[in-house]
């Protein structure tokens, strides 16, 4: 797996499309991305506005250097104003009054001299929360018009543009009641309330006619998948004061077209080109876009230009995918999705941006690679996240469906900062107009991404009817994706039932919960957000978060500060600690606490996904709450803030193998699931062992797994005390397809159903695994070798349990010479258990940039084995 490293553009990156024009014609129209070379300062410290707006760069000598997109806190952290900000409780000490006044963002840039028929514009993809924009001393847009983080603004700067330009942006932070970017209660609020220019800024030079909002809509024959129909759409605007005749020309993989278009002076027109007009837009045998584990996410490219007098007035290149996305409702009223006519179980997790919106294309790619590596097929963006379109580009490339929409930040008074009712806090005509226009801007901005399969316009609540009417007035005309009114079970008077559920849990429940619950979060319907609460990072990450003297015994003040910021619940590790003690016994030290927390985390998270797979098609979707963390946290994460996988990461990867054997906790049975499109001849085997490492029973069957099926394979005997269940799936040649391991207890988790609330259903009594602490010590023999594979390094590790005892829950960690964890690193499996005498070969992939050219260390540790380090020699390139 190659880790493609991307970088932000240079300060004057030219982005355009070259078209087939005569040599003397203008063949390029450009966007000038204004990224590097910004200077930022508080208005309390900056010179008077006249100096800020001048061309004298000396006025910014004491300003902070910045790269846009950024927030003010992003600028300050990048300039070293804050160090160790997220360690312990340091973040509490940030002086938030620093952001009461506006902050200046200043940038100098050059443009080629404009000809008489050329026009220049300045576009902001996202500012939080409001701004005055000055160019060369002219106020070109004021905060009375430029406000709202999800609005996009294009400003005509033709009258003010020079060859050398000074852009000054005076940014104001959101005030209580403003519908700003929202992190809700997942973590502490951004100290600056995300104040800044958090998405791209660019200058654009065109001829008389500009082009915007270009899109390619696709329709697929879902019966045969052998044909598709494309419609090309773009918005043309005549910027001149005279009528213009021209041609809209396009090129796409051998398909070319030219359509005459006339525009009156000042006219804006939406032009649609259909297969009836251009036969080549009826595609035979299209390369379809599929999600992860269903096929390849194929993408196409269209070059589109508007020409006047054979000169290019404006042009663009758009990437798009050919796919058909539809929603449907089960007989029980649950919404599901079909991709290219095939029902697909959505297996997802909830994304958050970095607390100060500092994600980069490189960090985004690592995270998207993680999602694919876990065998998930979706990401839920509860908030239209991202500081550019990059995260959605990556979802397109890696085949991950995206659920995109508004978060509940505007629906609850503590987060919004103003009174809310049953429809949230968007009440006034001004707010309704702002949010309606914001959604339109975002849909037009993102609609070319085949990965986006639905727009969520509400989270915990429905949109106000007046607001939903506004949505319906434009959305059907600009996009045909499914519209979801709320992420919760609700019925809109305008658009009907949401078909979703949001009944929790958000705090720990045992593995059997997902199989036996039939009213709340269990494996039925589409669960838009749910999880087991605390999912602790590995020790190496905790050492970055928690000062040494606060780690053990657990300092509740410091540790709890890194739970959620909710004032009502989930703000301590009490549930986790109590459950660890009930199931496994009292932890002796930090390492003991963490290994027990990891096992608890692994088994409960795995069961959540597995239950939804076994219960499909009654179950249509599951979203783990959450995928990642906006800051160093103990809650809701499959990998941590430092991009290090938690134990849950490997549980999710195991649970979602395309073909897998799964233990059903309710039926005490084993199921085989096959989510591929192919029937497969497989051999299934289970082996039941006692904790004394002696076999109890085993059974094997050969069977045919049909596409999209979940079939019962084995019924297991009654479990006495504790037992280890080993499951193995092999192909016709005896090759490993998948394996699974469960630790089972005769005593089951029992729930106090009467005390169920939105947080969770508390345990009445816990499954007893105290005997696990008495497993005899063992040690695996470890050998390792590395080699180059397709430009990446592959480490092959052989583990041999030569002892007569089970080697339980063994973790492998690849580290640098000084003991720091390497990341990203992609293990094919981890937290594994080996029977006596068993050998297992595991591979790990990582890029040469991650490894460097120094020796590495492989650390192998486990539940019942001491950690051992293996030196991996420096790789010779």
Secondary structure by P-SEA (a helix, b strand, c coil): ccbbbbbccccbbbbbbbcccccccccbbbbbbcccbbbbbbccccccccccccccccccccbbbbcccccaaaaaaaacccccccccccccccccccccbbbbbbbbbccccccccbbbbbbbcccccbbbbbccccccccccccccccbbbbbbcccccccbbbbbbbccccccccccccccccccccccccccccccccccccccccccccbbbbbcccccccbbbbbbbbbbbccccbbbbbbbccccccccbbbbbbbccbbbbbbbbcccccccccccccccccccccccbbbbbbbbbccccccccccbbbbbbbbbbbbbbcccccccccccccccccbbbbbbccccccccaaaaaaaaaaaaaaccccccccccccccaaaaaaaaaabbbbbcccccccccccccccccccccccccaaaaaaaaaaaaaaaaacccccccccccccccccccaaaaaaaaacccccccccccccccccccccccccccccccccccccccccccccccccccccccccccccccccaaaaaaccccccccccaaaaaaaaccccccccccaaaaaaaaaacccccccaaaaaaaaaaaaaaaaaaaaaaaaaacccccccccccccccccccccccccccccccaaaaaaaaacccbbbbbcccccbbbbbbcccccccbbbbbbbbcccccccbbbbbbbbbccbbbbbcccccccccbbbbbbbbbcccccccbbbbbbccccccccccccccccbbbbccccccccccccccbbbbbbbbbbbcccbbbbbbbbbccccccccbbbbbbbcccccccccccccccbbbbcccbbbbbbbbbccccccccbbbbbbbcccccbbbbbbccccc
